[in-house]
Amino acid sequence: MSMQTPSTLTLFGEFVANAVVQPAARLAACDAVIDTVGVMLAGSIEPAARLVREVAQAEGGAARCSILGVCDRTGAGWAALANGTAAHALDFDDMCFVSMAHPSAPLVAAGLAAAELADASGAELLDAFCVGFEIEAVLGRLMNPLHYERGWHATATIGTVGAAAAGARLLRQNAVTAARTMAIAASQASGLKESFGTMVKPLQAGLAGRNGVLAAQLAEAGLTATDRALDGPQGLLVAMQASRHDSGDEAARLGRNWEIVDGGITVKLYPSCAGTHPTIDSLLDLRNEHGFTAADIDQVEIGVDSVSPTVLIHDRPTTGLEGKFSMHFCAASAVAHGRVDLQTFEPSGLSDSVTRELLPRVTMRVDPSLGVDQPPLTEAKVVVRLRDGRLCERQARGARGYPSCPPSAQELDRKFQVCAERAVAPAVATEALGWLRDLEQQLRVATLADLLTRAVAVTA
């Protein structure tokens, strides 16, 4: 009698409960947590984050977990929802081109809440981040690019299962319970790319974190679930249009290969959709090299892969959120001002007359030669036609902040400080950065919230 092949969830559960995380993986996770806490604090003053907090204050449960950037405490799920929404509110959080997701916003949001529930250490938080990241990488290799191309927001779909894995690890669940946690999460996973450029996009990241924590709590309480929630004939892989349904080879890599080390994480140096970054880099470099200004421009022509137009859906944005998903606006801003930063997407940046005058001269088209042997959203061909007849051209593969061109420790620290100071006093931001740099040695994750709530900026 032949033995039944273990389900994908069984293999996932064993990995989540028992994986010994490599030191290099922990190190990469620490940088990701630092970056995410920074953008979480920056995003905490955004309207989407404030609205979620208002509902959490009205409906939240026992004050067990912290919302960063403010002095609020609420139930674990509400805290993860608020923190995850804040982390993604500015679209300044990191990216993984295997999962086609922003991995860290849901992972850190769920991780902070679950760590407070379990009174976990910094090392435990880093291990939980790593196992969640690796689960997402396996699902990304199975599901993308078809899953993403069909309209699913992978940060919310794949991210929900990853957040559940992180929650399970932090609650110290055994393999069977961890598998149930991820099965419950699979039935909660959802999120639509049609919402890009609205408050719902960051909400979806928050929901992924919330659902991951809730799944872990429900599994802990004894809620049962099918072990074929991922790979069954009507499971997540089939229902969500995965490119492949056989997970055997991919699941077998868990614990042997670490995507967080081998592939790495893309850190955003511009607070806009990652698909705009190769173009922004190219235009900033061309502008510096050739010395042109907005007044010199006849046309800016941008070639992209076939996925980019499904993400960059706003050619004439009317809000800052839409501007983050507008190649036209990001390109025009880069040419007009030689920068794309947090101020670019404020009302003053959106209405800037120089940028607005450039918009009709920016075009984006699909170039069939792009996206053939590289992940979606990672390439661009840029041609700047000047009024004097000169052509300035650049082909980009990747951008600054990618694993192939990683930010320096100084750049990461500077980004954290700028972001954190939107919500907390400069001295508090500096102290928090030092605390996070030593995260692996911290005995209690909960002390981060204590540190951050000593003083908040008047803007919060």
N, C-alpha and C positions, 0 to 999 in steps of 0.2 A: 504494500500500500504506500503510494507516494505521499510525501508530506506537502502540505499546501505552502506555496510561496508566501513569505511574510508580507503583510501589507506595507505600503509606503509609510503609513502612520506608525506601524510597529517599529520600523527602522528609524524613523524620525524620533520616536519616543526614547529609544535606547540611546541615541546620540545626545539628545537634550539632557537626559538624566545622568549620563555617564562620561561624556566627553571630557578629556583632559586638554585644556586649552593651551596652545603654544604661547610662550612668552612674547613672540613677535606679534601674535594675534592680539594679545592683551594691549600691547603698546599701540597698535593701530586703533584699537577700540578706544583707548584713552584719548587720543587726538580727536576721534569722532565725537566722543561725549563732550569734550571741551567746546568744540565748534557748535554742537547742538545746544548746549546750555546757553551759549552766547546768543545764538539766533532766537532761542526761546525767550530770553529776556527782552531782546529787541522787539520781538513780535507780540510781547505781552501787552503793549500799549495800542496795538492795532484794533480797529473796530471789530473784526471777527472774534478776536480773543476776548475782548471786553463783553461782547454779547453772550458768548459761551459762559463766561464767569457769572454774568447776571442770572442766567438760568440755573447754573450750579448753586449759586447762593440761595436761590428760591427753592430748589428741589433737591439739593445735595444731601447726602446721608451723614453718618457720623464723621466728625472732623478728624480723620485718621491720617490724611495725606496732604501734602503741600502743593499749592499752586505757586510757581516761581514768579518773582517779579512783584508780587503783592503779598499781603500778610494773611491771605485766606488759607483755610484748611477745610477739606471736604472729604467725601467718600473716595475710595481708591479709583473707581471708574470715572467719576467726575473730574478728579485731579488729572488723570491721564488724558481725558478728553480736552480739558482746558490747556494743559501743557503741550499736547500734541498739536492742537490748533495753533497755539502761539508759535511753536517751532516752525510751522510751515506757512505762517501768515505772510511773510515777506518773500517767500520762495528763495531764501538765502541758505537753506539747509542743503546738506550734501546729497550726492547722487551716486547710484551704482548702475552701470550700463549692462549688467547681466540681468539683474532683476527688473531693469527699467523703472526703478523706484527711487524715491528718496528714503533710504532705509532707516536713517537715524532718528527722524522725528517720531515715528511710532515706537521704535525700539527704546529710545531714551524715555519717552513719556510713560510707556508701560513699565519700563525698568525702574524708574524713580518711584512710582506708586507701589509696585510690588516689593521693592527694596524696603520701603517704609513699613509695609505690612509685615514683612518677615524680619525686620530689624537687621538687614543684610549689610555686609561690608562692601567697600569699594571693589575689592577683588571679585567678589561674587557678582556685582553689577557688571563688571567687565566681561566675566565669563558668560553671563546671560546675554549680553549684547552680542558676543561672538557666536554663540549657538543660534541665536535668532537670525543673525546675518547670514550664516551658512545655510540655514533652512530656506531663507529667501533666495539665495543664489541657486540652490537646486531647483526650486520652483521656477525661477526665472529662466533657467536653461531649458526646462521642459515646456514652459508656457509661451515664451516670447520667441519671435516678435509678433506672432499672430494674435495672441491675447491682447497685447497693447494696441496693435493696429486696429482691432475691432472695436475699440472704444473704452476698454477697461482701464481704470486708473490703478496702475500696479502698486503704487504707494499704499493704496487702500485695500486692495484685494490680497496681493501677496504679502503686503505689510501686516495685515491682520494675523495671518498665520505665524509670521516671524515674531510679532509682538506677543502672541500666545506662548511661543516657545521660550521667549525671554522670561515671561511671567512664571511659566512652569519651573524653569531652572531656579529662579529666585525663591519660589515657594518650596523648593527642595523636593519636588515631586519625583516619585519613582517612574520608571519607564512606562508602565501601563497608564498611570494617571496623566503623565505628560502627553501621551498619545491621545487620550480623551480630551485633554485641553485643546489640542490642535484640531481634533475632529469637531468640537463645538465651535471653534473659531472659524472653521471652513464654512459653516452654515451662516456665519455673520458677515463674511467677506463681501464687500461691494464697493463701488466707486466708479464714477463716470468721467471720462475726459471732456465731455460736453460742458462740464462745470468749470473748466479752466478759465481763469480770468474773473472768477466770482469768489465770494466768501466760502462757498461750498467746497472749493478745492482744499484749502487748509482744514476745513471741518472734517473732510474725509480722512486726512492724516490723523486728526484727533480721534475720530471714531475707530480707526484701526488700533490705536493705543488703548482706548477704552474697551473695545471688544476683546482684545487680547487679555487684559486684566480680568474682565468679567468671565471669560472662558476658563481661565485658571481658577478663579474662585468657585465657579460652578462645578468644575471637575473635582476640586478639593472637597466640595460638599457631597459628592457622590452622584452627580448627574451622569447618566449613561449616554453613549453615542456609538455610531457605527465605526468600525475600524477601517471601513472602505470609503470614508468621506472624501478622500482625495482621489483614489484610483479606481473606485467602483464604476460600473457602467453608467451611473447617473451622478457621479461624484464631481468634485470641483474641476478636475482636469478636463473632463468632457463638457460639463456645463459652461465653463468659462473659456472654451475654444482654445485649449492648449495646442501648441504645435506638435507635441508628442504626448502620448499617454502612458508609455512604459517607463517607469521611474527607476527600474532596477539598477542600471549602471550609474546613474547620477546619485542615487541614494547611497550606493556602495562607496562613493568617494568621501562621504562625510567622515571627518576625523583623520583622513589620510591627506587630503588636500584642503587648504584653507584659502578660500577665495579672498578673504579680507587681507591676506598677506600676498598671495600670488597676483590677484587682480587689482586689489586696492580699492580705495574710495575716492571719488572725485569731490574735492572741496570747492565750493563756489566762491569765487572772488568778485562776482557781480550778482546782485540780488534780482535775477531774472531767470526765466526758463533756461535750462542747460543747453537747449538747442540753439540759443542765441550766442553762446559764448565763443565758439570758433570764429564767428563773424565779428563780434565785438573786438576780440583779440586782433584780428586781421586789420580792421579799420583803425584801431588805435596805433598799431605798428606802422601802417601806411601813412597815417596822418603825421606821425613823428618823423618818418623817413623823408617824406616829400614836402612837408610844411604847408599843405593845403588847408583851407578853411571852408566853412559852409558856403561862402560866397563864390568859391572857385568851382563848385560842383555842378556838373551837368546831369549825370546819372550815377547812381550806385546800383549795380546789378549783383544779386546774390544767388548763387546756385546751391541747392540743398538736396538732401535725399528725399525719398518719397514719403517718409514718415513725418518729416518736419511740418508740412502744411496741415497735418491733422492735429498738431499741437499748437502751432503758432497761428492761431485762428482769428486774430484781431489786427487787420491792417490799418484801421483808423481808430485807435483806442480812445475811449471817453473817460476811463478811470485808470488809476495807477495799477490796479490789479490786471486790467486788460493790457496795459502797457508792458507788463512782464511777459505776456504771451503774444507780443507783436514784434516780429523781426524788423518791420519797417520803423517802428518807434525806437527800438534799441539801437538800430544802425544809425538813424538820424541823430540820436542823442550822442552817440560816440563821435560822430563826425563834427557835430556842432560844438561840443564842449570838451572833447578829449577825455571823457570819463563816463562811466555808468556806475552809479552808486545809489545809496538809499535815497538821496535827495532827488535823483532822476525821476522817481515815481511818486513824489509828492505832488500836490496840485500845481505848485509853481513850475515844476519840471514838466508836467504834462501839458501845461498851457504855454510853455516857452515859445516865443514867436519864431526864433531861429530854427528850432527843431520842427515846428509845425510847417514852416515853409519848405523844409527839406523833404517831408514825408512823401509828396507826390513824385519825387525824383528817385525814390527807392523802390526797386522791384525785387520780387523773390520768385524763383521758378525751380522746378524739379530738374536736376541734372542726372540723367540715367547712369552716369559713371560713378556717382556717389552712393554710399551705402551698400556697395557690392561685397566688400570684404571687411567692412568696419561696422561697429554697432550703429544703430540709428542715432541721429542727432549729434554726431561727433565730427562731421566734416562740413566744409563750406568752400565754395569758390567765389571769390570777391573781386569784382572789377569796378574801379572808380574811374569814371570818365570826367575829365576836367574840361572847363570851358575853353581852355587854350589848346585843346586837342590831345593832350597827354592821356595815356592810360596807365593806371596804377593797379597792379594785379597781385593777388595772393591766394594760394590754396592752403587751407588749414586742415590739419588732421589732429583733432583734440584742441585743448586750450590750456592756458595757465590754470593750475589747480588740479589738473588731471594727474593720475598716478605717474604718467610719463614725464610730467613737469610739475612736481608737487610744490605746494607752498612751503616756505621756510618756517621755522619755529617762530621767527620774529613776525612774519606775515600772519600766522595763526593767532599769535598773542595780540597783535594790533587789531585784527578783526574782532576778536573776543571783546577787547576793551571798548571799541567803538560801539559794538552791539549792546553790551551789557550796560553801558552808561546811558542808554535810552531809558532804562528802568530803575537802576540803582545808582547810588552815589559812586564817584570814581574810586574812592578808597575801598569801598565794599567790592567793586568789580575787581580791583587788583588783588584783594585778599581771596576772593573766590577763585580767581585764576590760579593763584598759588596752591590753594586747596585742591583744585582739580588736577593740577600737574602731578600731585602726589596721591591721586585717587586710589591707586592699587594698595597703598598703605593705610588708607582711611578705614577705621574700624566700624563706622556707622555712616551710611549714606545720608541718613536723616539730618546729620549735622550741617550739610550743605544748605538746606532750607533755613536752618537756624541762623546761619551766617548771612544769607541773603536778605533775611527779613529784619536785620538790625536797623537798616535805613533804606528807604526807597526814595527815588527821585520824585520831585513834585509832579513830573509828567505822568507818573503812574496813578 
